Amino acid sequence: MSGLAGRTMFLSGGSRGIGLAIATRAAADGANIALIAKTAEPHPMLEGTIYTAAEQIEAAGGTALPIVGDIRHDDQVAAAVARTVELFGGIDICVNNASAINLSGTEHLPMKSYDLMQDINTRGTYVVSRACIPHLKRAENPHILTLSPPLNLAQHWFQNHVAYTIAKYGMSMCTLGMSAEFASDGIAVNSLWPRTIIATAAVQNLLGGDTAMRQSRKPEILADAAYEIFNRWSREATGNFFIDDEVLAEAGVTDLSGYAYVPDAELQRDIFLDE
């Protein structure tokens, strides 16, 4: 059997980008993938829906369960987890990928945007993890992986977008706390963050358009790093704030040129990383 064959992943926000890349990488082994996301209909600025994502997962070799839902509502998350367990018999991996971003400063950020980021990023990570944990406790090699940065308390990462930083660090604080809380249950709880910006819809639409895309790596670098983490023994790989290229280097992958969105382009370091 391949590494993730027969294992079940519950993933938030997998209609496109990083989440879909992580899902299809696992699907190549024959994994079961349950997706909860809001995009049921095509969006004018966002490629793909939860249903097109499911088609790609199935084409990659996995079994997909697309669930239209909003992780801001814990009853919808609970129902989605219940459907996943009913169909696949359990949950082995929980991926907190869903995230909202607005880099406005304090005076210019509408409170609606503040609430959205806190509800999806921090609260959503907590709700999804919480709903999956009873099932992860029964898994052989259970993992929670959250797409959030190392907790870098340098002032300059707060001063220009304090609300977004709070929301992303809230996700990372879930990793910090839950990794200790559930260590005796054998659940690995980790975060993963990219060394460089990643070519996603958020980068294209919000963070610099074509210029930023040229300075990005493809989502597949995070997918491959996540795959390596999922194949580690959970009791020996918890409480980490992983960086994608470091994970791949440990796996013997040092030539990262194939991940560049534009070959030989100068890459832009992602935020929250000083070095």
KARA-V89767 format. One record per backbone hydrogen bond with DSSP energy under -0.5 kcal/mol. NH is the residue of the N-H (numbers start at 1). CO is the residue of the C=O. Records with the same first field share a line. If there is no record, write none. Layout:
BEGIN
NH->CO / CO
END
This chain:
BEGIN
5->2
6->30
7->4
9->32
10->93
11->9 / 34
12->95
13->36
19->16
20->16
21->17
22->18
23->19
24->20
25->21
26->22
27->23
28->24
29->26
30->27
31->26
32->7
33->63
34->9
35->33 / 65
36->11
37->35 / 67
40->38
43->46
46->43
50->39
53->49
54->50
55->51
56->52
57->53
58->54
59->55
60->56
61->57 / 58
62->57
63->31
65->33
67->35
69->37 / 67
71->69
73->70
74->72
76->73
77->73
78->74
79->75
80->76
81->77
82->78
83->79
84->80
85->81
86->82
87->83
88->84
89->85
92->8
93->8
94->143
95->10
96->94 / 145
97->12 / 95
108->105
109->105 / 106
110->108
113->110
114->110
115->111
116->112
117->113
118->114
119->115
120->116
121->117
122->117
123->118
124->119
125->121
126->122
127->123
128->124
129->125
130->126
131->127
132->128
133->129
134->130
135->132
136->132
137->133
138->135
139->136
143->92
144->188
145->94
146->190
147->96
148->146
152->150
153->151
157->154
158->155
159->155
161->158
165->161
166->162
167->163
168->164
169->165
170->166
171->167
172->168
173->169
174->170
175->171
176->172
177->173
178->174
179->175
180->176
181->177
182->178
183->180
185->182
186->183
187->182
188->142 / 186
189->187
190->144 / 188
191->240
192->146
193->242
197->268
199->217
200->198
204->200
205->201
206->202
207->202 / 203
209->203
211->208
212->208
213->209
214->210
215->211 / 212
216->213
217->197
218->259
221->218
222->219
223->219
224->220
225->221
226->222
227->223
228->224
229->225
230->226
231->227
232->229
236->233
237->234
239->189
242->191 / 240
244->193
246->243
247->243
248->244
249->245
250->246
251->247
252->249
253->248
254->252
256->254
259->256
260->257
261->216
262->216
265->262
268->215
269->267
270->195
273->270
274->272
END
